[in-house]
Amino acid sequence: MRRRVVLHVVRPAEGGMREHVLALLKGLDGMTFRPMLAGPLGQGWDERLREIEVETINLPVMNGIDPVAGARAILALASLLRNRMVDLVHLHGYKAAFIGRLSACLAGLPPVVVTVHGPLTRPTVRAHRLVHWGERSLARFTDRYIAVSEAARRELIEKAGINPEKVSVIYNGVDPGRFNPSIANGLEERLRLGVGEKEFLVGSLCRMVPGKGLNQLLQAAVEVVKHMPGVRFCLAGEGPARPALERLARFYGLERHVIFPGFHRNVPALLAAMDVLVHPSLEEGLPLAVMEAMAMARPVIAASTGGIPELLGEGRGCLVPPGNPDALARAVIFLLSSPEARRHMGLYGRRFVEKNLSLSTMVARTCELYGEVLELCFAKGLPST
């Protein structure tokens, strides 16, 4: 029996979305479905894809608004769908979802699944309404939505007007074997970062863009070091906001207290080195860094936005209002002053990941959804390859 081919389409992606797609491709490989990947590859994809036996196709899906480039991408993907044996298209992110659904419509096949990785909200009321109107218009070309959190599901239903029967929640997954606090060597990583034995290390791990709220973490750091001078802050990651953040740290006089290690390959070791992970995003879907820290039994402080309360509720973490550096500082000082609270929070977080957020669960539930979509399309007599 031929394995069903699922074509994953992505926009330029870094951080959590890219890690999610790679984990899904790796998990699907060798199962009932055969994955393919199309998008603007390179830029960090190539090296990671060597670990996975998956066919890749370069497709010019670009960020931003460019009608000519968008039309080219739509036509290129429609041609690909007509000429290849693709049974199902899985689209990741709003831009890929926009282009992919128009392409599938032009090609007349196949069924389409869209994963909503983050909020559909936009900075202005007009843009916000336009995105929701666009999603309602494209919903007719969408067989199923995957929301990565209940918050994302609510937005699709309540704001974009999507039929609730079309929307399923499948949480992102973490490999608890790789993110294992009993294996990772945090002491060695602290030495590499130059953190003293008696110093606390408060860290963040994300793409450095304005929406991640890292400027507010630096504001909070000013208050924290006034009360606890032996605290270091590690802002790991890369992105366009890094130069401005480094200037801000110097402006606040935090040069001795803040480390910018850049992109870090050994994430479990970095998390093991931290006493607390802080995730101050102003808007989120379901942040992978928070889930990975929980798997590593690290206590987490995060802004209460998107799906984060679903992860950190019931004592599994510390929630603060988004955009509030004073609340952030108070939470950091509290946790660093309470080793028992840090220990309990870390243990509860690890148990939650093992029970609810494993990579195998994410892959299995996604496969189930693929099967449901294909079975329903077959029952309706819709065209397939």
N, C-alpha and C positions, 0 to 999 in steps of 0.2 A: 504493500500500500504506500502511495506517495505521501511524503511528509508535507503538510500544509505550509505554504510559504507566507510569512508575515514580513512585510516591508515596513521598517521603522524609518520615519522621516523626522529630521531634527533641523533646527536653525543653528546658527553659531552658538554653541553652548559651552559653558564652563561651570565649575563648581558642582552643586548638588544635582542639577538636571543631567549633566554629563555622567556623573557617577551612577545615577539611577539607571540611565539607559544602558550603560556598560554592564551593570550588574544584571539587568534583565536579559540582555543579549547572551551573557555567559550562562545564565540559568536556563534559558530556553534551548541553548545549543545541545543537541543530542536527545531532545524530548520529541513529542508528537509534532511540534512546529519547528520549521527551519527559518531562522531569522535572517533578514538582509537589512543593511543600513544605508540610507541615502541622506546626503546633506553636505554642507561645506566642510569637508573633513580636513585633516591636518590640524594645526594649532593645538597640539596635545592629544588628538585622537589617535594618530598613527601608532605611537609607541604603545598605547594601552590596547589597541585592537590586535596587536601581535599575540596577545595572550588568548585571543578568542578566534575560533575558526568561523568567520562570518564574511560573507561577500559584501563588499562596500562599493558604493556608486557615488561619485562626486556630483552633487546637485547644488546649483547656486542659490540656495535659500539664504538671503542676507537680512540682517537687522535693519531697522529704519524704514522710511517710506521712499520707495523708488519704483514708480509704476512700470518703467521699462524692464528693470531687473526682475520685478515680480511677475510680469507677463512671461518673460523668458523661462522663469522657474516653473510656472504653471504648465506651459507647453512642454517643457522638457520632462516633467514628471508624468504628464498625461501620455506622452509618447512611450515612456518607460512602462507604464501600466498596460498599455495596449500590446506591447511587444514581449513582455515577460510573464511567466506563470506566477502571478501574485494572487493569493487567495484572500488576503486581508491587509489593510493599511492601518498602521498604528502611528498616529501623529503626536508629537511631543512639543508643547509650547504653543502660544497663540499664533505666532507668525507661520510656523510649519502647519498648524491646523487650518489657517486661512488658505494657504496655497494648496495644501494637500486635498482639501475637500473640493475645491474648484477643479483640480486636476482629475480627481476620481469621477466627478460629475461629467466632465468632458469625455473621459475614457469610457463611461458607461458601466464601470466596475472598478474595484470590488467593494465589499463592505468596509466601513471606516470606524475606527475606534480613536477617540481623542483623550489624551491624558492632560488634565488641567493641573499644572505643577505649582501654580501660584495664583494670587488674586487677580481678577480681571479689572480691578479698580485702576483708574488713571488719575493724574494730578489735577485735572480740571473737570468740572461738572459736565461740560460739553463732551470732552473726550470719554469720560466715564459712560455717559449715555450712549455715545456712538459705539463703543466696544460691546455693550450689552445688546444694543440693537443688532449689530453685526452677528453676534453669537446666536440670537434668536433666528435671524435669517438663514444662517448656515446649519441650524439644528436639523433641518429636513434632510441634509446630506450626511448626517451623523447617526450611525447605528447605536453606538453606546459611548458614554462618557465615563472616564475613570477620574474621580476626584481623589486627591491624595490625603484629604482630611474631611471631616464632617463640615468644617467651616467652608471649605471650597464647594462642597455639595450644596450647602444652603445658599451660597451666592449664586450658583448656577440656576437653582430652582426659583429663589425669591427675587433676585435682581435681573437675571437674564431670561426668566420665564421658561426654562427648560422642563420638559415633562419629567417628573420624578422617577418614572419607571425606566428612563434612559440613563440614569446616573447611579453609578456604584462607587462605593468608597473602598479603595485598596491602599492601605498605608505603604509608604516606602519601606524597604527592608534593609536590615543590617546583618552582616555575618558575625554572629556572636563568637564564632571560633577565631576569626581574625582579630576582632575587637574584644580581647580577653585580658582582664586586668591581672591575671595570674601569670601571663606570658610576657607582656610588654615591659621593657626596661626603662622606667621613668627616671631613675637616678642617673643613668648614663646620658640621657637626653638633657637633664638639668645641667650636668657638667658641660655639655657641648654648648648650651645656651649661656653659660657663665652665671648661673643662678646658685647662690650660696646655700649651704645645707640648712641654715636657720631662716632663710628667706621664704616668703610665700610667693607662689607664681599663679597669677590670674591670667587666663588666656582667652583669646577669641580665635575662631577659625572660619574664615569666609572670604568670598570675593570682595575686594575693596572697591565698593561703589557707594554713592551717597545714601542709598536706601537702607544700608546695613547698620546705620546709626553709630559707627565707630567714633565719630567726633564726640558723641555724647559719652561714650566709654572713656575717652580721654578727659572730658570734663569731670566725670566721676572720679577718675584716677587722681586728680588734683586734691579732691577732698579726702580720698582714702589715705594717701601718703601723709597728709597732715596728722591723721590719727595713728597710722601704722606705717612708719618710715621703712620698715623691712619688707615691703611688698614690691614685686616686679610685675610688669604687665607684658604679655607676649601677644602681639597682634600678627598672627600668621596668615599669609595669603598674598595674592597679587591683585592688581586692578588699577584702573585709571585714577582712583582717589588716593593711592599710596603717597605720592609726593606731597599732597596737601596735608595728609595726616602726619607725615614726618615733620613738616613745618609747624603744624599745630602743637605737636609734642614739644618741640623746641621752644615755641612761644610760651607754653605753660611751664617751662623749666623742668620737663620730665625726662630729659635725655638719659639720666642715670637709671631711671625706673622703667623705661619702655624699650622693648626689643621688637624689631621688625625682621623676622627671619626669612620672609618671603614664602614662596611655595614650598611646602614640606611633603616629601614623599612618604615618610614613615609616620602616618597620622596616629596609629595606636600608641607609639612611643611618645609622641608629642602630648597626646591627651593624658597618658600616664604620668607625665612630668608635671601636669597642672594640679593645683589644689582646687581650683574652681574654673569652670568654663562660663563665660558671659556671652550672651547672644542678644545684642540690643536692637535688632532690626525694627524698622518702622512698619514694614509689611512683610508677610511671609506666607508660604504654602505650608510645607512640613519640613523644616530644615534638617538636612542630613547630619550636620555637625552636632546638633543637639542630641540626635538619636545615637550617634557614635559615642559621644561623651557619656550618655546614659549606659550604653553597653560596656564602657570602660569603668563603670561605677564611679564616675566623677560627678560631683554635685553641679547643678546647672542653675544659673540665673538668666532669665530671658524675658524679653518684652512680651506682654500678653496680647499677641496679635496672630491672626490666621489660625493654623492648627496647633500652635504651641501649647495652649492650655490643655489640649487633648493629651499631650505628652507629659506635661509637668504637673497636672492636677493631682489632688489627693496626696500631697506631701512628697511627690516624686521630684519636685524642683521648686524654685522660688520665682514667682511671677511678679513683674513690675510694670507700671504703665509705660507704653511706648513714648519715647521722646522726653523722658524724665530722668536726667542725670543725678538729681538728688536722691531719688528713690533707688537708683542703681547703686550709688555709693553706700547708702545705708544697708542694702542687701549684701554687698561685698563685705563690709565691715562685720555684719552679723555673722555671716558664714565663716569668715576667717577667725572669728573669736570663739567659734563653737565647733570643736572637732567632732563632737558627738552628732551634731546636726549634719555635718558634712558626711559622716560615715553612714548614717541612716538614709539620707537622701540618695547617696550613691548606691546603696544596696537595693532600695526600692526601685530605682531607675533600671538597674541591671535586670532585676526580676521581670519588670514590665517589658523590656525588650525581648527577653527570652520567651515570654509567653505570647506577645502580640506583634512583634516587629521583626521577626526573623526573615532573612532573605528567601528561604525556602517557602515560607508562607506567601510572600508577595508573588513569587513566580507561579506557585500552584494556583492561586486565586486568579492571576492574569490568564493562565491557560484555560481555566474554567470559563472565564468570560469570553475568550476567543471561541471556545466550543459552542457556547450559547448563541453568540452572534452568527456563526456560520450555520448552525442548525436552524435558526430562525429564518435566515436568508434562503436556505434550501427549501424550507417549508413554504415560503412565499413564492418560490419559483423565480427568485431574482437571478440575474446573470452572474456566473462565476467562471473562474478559469478552468 
